[in-house]
Every structure is written in structure tokens, then in C-alpha cells.
């Protein structure tokens, strides 16, 4: 009887031990979902941003033809708009007045000699000399009048005034005028885009002081020679500025579609498939068909992996 009790206790103990060890925890295989997507063929426009300063489309220094003359009057102030041909400065007319009096004297002499010549009182040589002297004096007066009346050769805005009325003109320009509508931007473009840049191409511009605005210009001039040091060529962009929002000297960023690539295979954007990236878009050429037929669309295989250690190649069953 004692042996039977001992055997029962041993059996119960053995059953209890084996019961604890027999319970196996089944870990749920969460796995990682994979997805493949068919890429589509499309054309891709390449953009590149270039930085430069905004410049006036035209600018001009207002100076007389001769130095050492007194300024009689300046008709404009800094900031005043001017139009092409507008009178902006007059110089001291003293010399002009003297030559004008001399012209009147020469004209009177010629008019007195002309009837005498017609009557045969003087020779042809004498009347021709009087006529030549009159022509020279008229030219002198015309030049002096042109010099004392200084007009603007362009339409724009006065940006500098260096003298006051009555000052003696030296070497510094009296006025500086800039045309600010339109403006221009000079961009240095890499030589690889030279065949793609054409006159009339649209160009977008942005400036830091107007972050919410975008401006549009067009390529107006392409410099024919490249810089051998930087391997770049200059492009002039004409920018309308009717509202006078932009100003010369502003720092601008410009960009355009400098090149277009056709038959590019683009894949839809996915997330977390590359290290330190939140989105991914792959582009590749169409894959040739194994049977020798037309190219088949490239298939992009997406397989998430730990960002620290990407696999050597995807393991998705459809990615062969």
C-alpha cells in the first residue's frame, strides 16, 4: 500500500512538471506586407534653379558733350519717371547765345552779297565762301543747342542726381536713369543645356522678400560664347514689371524646363523603402521583352526593410 501511494505521488509530480514544459508559446508571425506596382511611361521635364541679381533692362548716364560748363537747370528729381526724348537738363546758354548772334551777322552778310553776285558785282568764289561760312556757323549753333539741351535717351526712372542747378559740370554724370519695366535677369547656365535653351522659353522667378509671389519672364537673348573657365553660358531673361514690384538689385532665383526626357518609366510613390526617406519614386527605361517582342513595362518591386540595413536585392516572389 505504501508503494502504491509513493508511485501515485511521483506520477502526479511528473505530470505537473511535464504540463508546464509542454505548453509551447506560439509567436504570431506578423510578417511584412509587400506590394508591386506597374510603372508608367511618361516624359519628364528637368528643372534647375539658378541665382542672380535683377538688373534694369536699360540704363543711361546723362552727361553733356563738353566738360567745364555750368548747369543752368535740372528738371527732374530722384524717383521721377521720364520718357524717351524728354528734356531733363539745360546747360549755361552763354556760349550758345554768343554763337547765335554771330550766326545772325553771317546770315546778314550773305544776304547782302547775294544781290551783288546776281548783278555781277562779285565773283562766284566770293559768294561760295560766304555760303560756306554761313553753313559752318549754322552747324556750330545746332551743336551748341544740342549740348545745352540734354534729353533722356530712354524711358525709365531717375535713380541718381549728382548736381544742383548752377553747378559746374565735371566728370560725374548729372543724372542716372534706369528702365525698370521691363527688367532683366542674367543667368549662367551649364553648357549641357545649351542645345535646349531657346529664345522665347518661359522662365519662373522668385524673390525672398515676396515669398508668396511668382513672376514670369521669357528668354530674350542667348550669349553665343561659353565661359571656358566655368563651362557656362549667359542667358538674358526679360521680366515684365508693370506693377513695379521688382526692383534692380534684388536677389532672384530663376528656373525653367531646360530639358525634356521622353520614354521614362515612372513608378508610383511609396513610403519607407529607402534609408532616411519618406517617399520613393523610381524611373527606368522600358525593359526588353524576353521573347523578342515589344518592350514590356518595367515592374517596380517594393519591399520594406529595416532602414539601417537594406537587403542586397528585393525578396518579393514576383521580383525575379
C-alpha positions as CSV (number, residue, x, y, z in Angstrom):
1,X,0.0,0.0,0.0
2,X,2.8,2.4,0.9
3,X,4.5,1.7,-2.5
4,X,1.2,2.5,-4.3
5,X,1.0,5.9,-2.6
6,X,4.6,6.7,-3.4
7,X,4.0,5.8,-7.1
8,X,0.9,8.0,-7.3
9,X,2.7,11.0,-5.8
10,X,5.5,10.5,-8.2
11,X,3.1,10.2,-11.1
12,X,1.3,13.4,-10.1
13,X,4.5,15.3,-9.8
14,X,5.8,14.1,-13.1
15,X,2.5,15.1,-14.8
16,X,2.7,18.6,-13.3
17,X,6.2,19.1,-14.5
18,X,5.6,17.9,-18.0
19,X,2.4,20.0,-18.1
20,X,4.4,23.2,-17.6
21,X,7.1,22.3,-20.1
22,X,4.6,21.0,-22.6
23,X,2.9,24.4,-23.2
24,X,4.6,26.0,-26.2
25,X,4.1,29.7,-26.8
26,X,3.2,30.2,-30.5
27,X,4.5,33.6,-31.7
28,X,2.3,35.3,-34.2
29,X,4.1,35.7,-37.5
30,X,3.3,39.3,-38.2
31,X,5.3,39.3,-41.4
32,X,5.7,42.3,-43.7
33,X,3.3,43.0,-46.5
34,X,4.8,43.6,-49.8
35,X,3.4,45.2,-52.9
36,X,4.4,45.5,-56.5
37,X,3.3,48.3,-58.8
38,X,3.4,48.7,-62.6
39,X,5.3,51.8,-63.7
40,X,4.0,54.1,-66.4
41,X,5.9,55.6,-69.3
42,X,5.9,59.4,-69.5
43,X,8.0,62.4,-70.4
44,X,10.0,64.1,-67.6
45,X,10.9,67.8,-67.6
46,X,14.1,68.7,-66.0
47,X,14.2,71.9,-63.9
48,X,17.3,73.6,-62.4
49,X,17.4,76.7,-60.2
50,X,19.8,79.5,-60.9
51,X,20.5,82.5,-58.8
52,X,21.3,86.0,-60.0
53,X,20.6,89.7,-59.4
54,X,17.8,91.6,-61.1
55,X,19.1,94.3,-63.4
56,X,17.5,97.2,-65.2
57,X,16.6,96.4,-68.8
58,X,18.4,99.6,-69.9
59,X,20.3,102.3,-68.0
60,X,22.0,105.6,-69.1
61,X,24.2,108.3,-67.6
62,X,23.1,111.8,-68.5
63,X,26.2,113.8,-69.4
64,X,26.8,116.8,-71.7
65,X,29.3,116.6,-74.6
66,X,31.7,119.1,-73.1
67,X,33.1,119.4,-69.6
68,X,33.7,122.7,-67.7
69,X,30.2,124.1,-68.4
70,X,27.7,125.4,-65.9
71,X,24.4,123.6,-65.3
72,X,21.6,126.0,-65.9
73,X,18.7,123.9,-64.7
74,X,17.8,120.3,-63.8
75,X,14.2,119.5,-64.4
76,X,13.8,116.1,-62.6
77,X,14.4,114.6,-59.1
78,X,15.3,111.2,-58.0
79,X,12.4,108.8,-58.4
80,X,10.7,110.9,-61.1
81,X,9.6,108.9,-64.2
82,X,10.9,110.2,-67.6
83,X,10.1,109.3,-71.1
84,X,12.4,108.9,-74.1
85,X,13.3,112.3,-75.6
86,X,12.2,114.3,-72.5
87,X,14.2,117.4,-71.7
88,X,15.9,116.8,-68.3
89,X,18.9,119.2,-68.1
90,X,19.8,122.6,-69.7
91,X,23.3,124.0,-69.5
92,X,24.5,127.6,-69.3
93,X,23.4,129.2,-72.6
94,X,26.0,132.0,-72.7
95,X,28.2,130.4,-75.4
96,X,25.1,129.4,-77.3
97,X,23.8,132.9,-77.2
98,X,27.1,134.3,-78.5
99,X,27.2,132.0,-81.4
100,X,23.6,132.7,-82.2
101,X,24.4,136.4,-82.5
102,X,27.4,135.5,-84.7
103,X,25.1,133.4,-86.9
104,X,22.8,136.4,-87.4
105,X,25.7,138.5,-88.5
106,X,26.9,135.9,-91.0
107,X,23.4,135.5,-92.4
108,X,23.1,139.3,-92.9
109,X,26.4,139.4,-94.7
110,X,25.4,136.6,-97.0
111,X,22.0,138.1,-97.8
112,X,23.7,141.4,-98.7
113,X,26.2,139.7,-101.0
114,X,23.7,137.6,-102.8
115,X,22.1,140.5,-104.8
116,X,25.5,141.9,-105.6
117,X,26.5,138.5,-107.0
118,X,23.4,138.2,-109.1
119,X,24.2,141.7,-110.5
120,X,27.7,140.6,-111.4
121,X,29.4,142.8,-108.8
122,X,31.4,139.9,-107.1
123,X,32.8,136.6,-108.3
124,X,31.4,133.1,-107.8
125,X,34.3,132.3,-105.5
126,X,33.3,135.1,-103.1
127,X,29.7,134.1,-102.9
128,X,30.7,130.5,-102.3
129,X,33.0,131.4,-99.5
130,X,30.2,133.4,-97.8
131,X,27.8,130.5,-98.2
132,X,30.4,128.1,-96.7
133,X,30.9,130.4,-93.7
134,X,27.2,130.5,-93.1
135,X,26.9,126.7,-93.2
136,X,29.7,126.3,-90.7
137,X,28.1,128.8,-88.3
138,X,24.7,127.1,-88.5
139,X,26.4,123.8,-87.6
140,X,28.1,125.3,-84.6
141,X,24.9,126.8,-83.3
142,X,23.0,123.5,-83.9
143,X,25.7,121.6,-81.9
144,X,25.6,124.0,-79.1
145,X,21.8,123.9,-78.9
146,X,22.0,120.1,-78.8
147,X,24.6,120.2,-76.0
148,X,22.8,122.7,-73.8
149,X,19.5,120.8,-74.0
150,X,20.2,117.3,-72.6
151,X,17.3,114.8,-73.2
152,X,16.8,111.3,-71.9
153,X,17.6,108.6,-74.5
154,X,15.4,106.0,-72.7
155,X,12.1,105.8,-70.7
156,X,12.6,105.0,-67.1
157,X,13.1,106.3,-63.6
158,X,15.7,108.8,-62.3
159,X,17.9,106.8,-59.8
160,X,20.7,109.3,-59.1
161,X,21.2,113.1,-59.2
162,X,24.7,114.3,-58.6
163,X,24.5,118.1,-59.2
164,X,22.3,121.1,-58.5
165,X,21.3,124.0,-60.8
166,X,24.3,126.3,-61.2
167,X,27.0,123.7,-60.5
168,X,30.0,123.3,-62.8
169,X,29.9,120.0,-64.6
170,X,33.0,117.9,-64.1
171,X,33.2,114.2,-64.8
172,X,30.5,112.6,-62.7
173,X,27.2,112.1,-64.6
174,X,24.5,114.7,-63.9
175,X,21.7,112.0,-63.7
176,X,21.4,108.3,-63.9
177,X,18.2,106.8,-65.4
178,X,17.1,103.1,-65.3
179,X,14.4,101.4,-67.2
180,X,12.6,99.1,-64.7
181,X,9.7,98.0,-66.8
182,X,10.7,95.5,-68.1
183,X,13.7,94.2,-66.1
184,X,16.2,91.6,-67.0
185,X,18.0,88.7,-65.2
186,X,21.3,87.3,-66.4
187,X,21.7,83.6,-65.5
188,X,24.8,81.4,-66.0
189,X,23.6,78.1,-67.5
190,X,25.6,74.9,-67.6
191,X,26.9,74.0,-71.1
192,X,24.9,70.7,-71.1
193,X,21.7,72.7,-71.6
194,X,23.0,74.9,-74.5
195,X,21.1,72.9,-77.2
196,X,17.8,73.0,-75.2
197,X,17.6,76.7,-74.4
198,X,15.7,78.7,-76.9
199,X,14.7,82.4,-77.3
200,X,11.1,82.8,-76.0
201,X,11.2,80.0,-73.4
202,X,9.2,80.8,-70.3
203,X,11.2,81.2,-67.1
204,X,9.8,81.4,-63.5
205,X,11.3,83.8,-60.9
206,X,11.0,84.1,-57.1
207,X,12.5,86.6,-54.7
208,X,12.9,86.2,-51.0
209,X,11.1,89.4,-50.0
210,X,7.9,88.2,-51.8
211,X,7.8,84.5,-50.8
212,X,4.2,84.0,-51.9
213,X,4.6,85.5,-55.3
214,X,5.9,84.0,-58.5
215,X,7.0,86.1,-61.5
216,X,7.2,85.0,-65.2
217,X,9.7,86.0,-67.8
218,X,11.0,84.8,-71.2
219,X,14.4,84.2,-72.6
220,X,15.3,87.2,-74.7
221,X,18.9,86.7,-75.5
222,X,21.4,83.8,-75.5
223,X,25.0,84.7,-75.4
224,X,26.8,82.8,-78.3
225,X,30.1,82.1,-76.5
226,X,30.7,79.9,-73.4
227,X,33.0,80.8,-70.4
228,X,35.9,78.4,-70.8
229,X,36.6,78.6,-67.0
230,X,33.2,77.7,-65.7
231,X,31.8,76.0,-68.7
232,X,28.6,78.1,-68.6
233,X,26.9,80.4,-71.0
234,X,24.8,83.5,-70.2
235,X,21.1,83.8,-70.8
236,X,19.2,87.1,-70.6
237,X,15.6,86.8,-69.3
238,X,13.2,89.6,-69.9
239,X,10.8,90.1,-67.0
240,X,7.7,92.4,-67.3
241,X,7.3,94.7,-64.3
242,X,4.2,96.8,-64.9
243,X,3.3,96.9,-61.2
244,X,6.9,98.0,-60.3
245,X,7.0,95.2,-57.7
246,X,10.5,94.1,-58.6
247,X,13.5,96.4,-58.4
248,X,17.0,96.3,-59.8
249,X,19.5,94.8,-57.3
250,X,17.1,92.3,-55.8
251,X,18.3,88.7,-55.4
252,X,16.3,86.3,-57.6
253,X,16.0,82.6,-58.2
254,X,15.0,81.5,-61.7
255,X,14.1,78.2,-63.1
256,X,12.7,76.7,-66.2
257,X,12.3,73.4,-68.0
258,X,15.8,73.2,-69.5
259,X,15.5,69.7,-70.8
260,X,12.8,67.1,-71.5
261,X,13.4,63.3,-71.3
262,X,10.9,61.1,-73.1
263,X,10.1,57.4,-72.6
264,X,10.9,57.5,-68.9
265,X,9.2,54.8,-66.8
266,X,7.8,56.3,-63.6
267,X,6.6,54.3,-60.6
268,X,4.0,55.5,-58.0
269,X,5.3,57.0,-54.8
270,X,5.5,54.7,-51.8
271,X,6.9,55.2,-48.3
272,X,9.7,53.7,-46.2
273,X,11.6,51.7,-48.7
274,X,14.9,53.6,-48.7
275,X,17.1,54.7,-45.8
276,X,16.2,58.1,-44.4
277,X,13.5,58.6,-47.0
278,X,9.8,59.1,-46.6
279,X,8.9,58.6,-50.2
280,X,10.3,57.0,-53.2
281,X,9.8,57.2,-57.0
282,X,11.8,55.1,-59.3
283,X,12.4,55.7,-63.0
284,X,13.8,53.3,-65.5
285,X,13.7,52.6,-69.2
286,X,11.2,50.0,-70.5
287,X,12.5,46.5,-70.1
288,X,13.1,44.5,-73.3
289,X,10.8,41.5,-73.8
290,X,12.4,38.1,-73.3
291,X,10.5,36.8,-76.3
292,X,11.9,39.4,-78.6
293,X,8.6,41.3,-78.9
294,X,7.9,45.0,-77.9
295,X,9.4,46.3,-74.6
296,X,7.3,45.3,-71.6
297,X,6.6,47.9,-68.8
298,X,9.2,47.8,-66.0
299,X,7.8,46.4,-62.8
300,X,8.8,48.1,-59.5
301,X,9.0,45.8,-56.6
302,X,8.5,47.4,-53.2
303,X,9.7,45.6,-50.1
304,X,10.0,47.3,-46.7
305,X,13.2,46.6,-44.8
306,X,15.0,47.9,-41.8
307,X,16.3,51.4,-42.6
308,X,19.7,50.6,-41.2
309,X,20.4,47.5,-43.3
310,X,18.7,47.3,-46.7
311,X,18.8,44.0,-48.4
312,X,21.1,43.4,-51.3
313,X,18.1,42.8,-53.6
314,X,14.3,42.5,-53.1
315,X,12.9,39.1,-52.0
316,X,9.3,39.5,-53.1
317,X,8.2,36.4,-55.0
318,X,7.2,38.5,-58.1
319,X,10.5,40.2,-58.3
320,X,12.6,38.0,-60.4
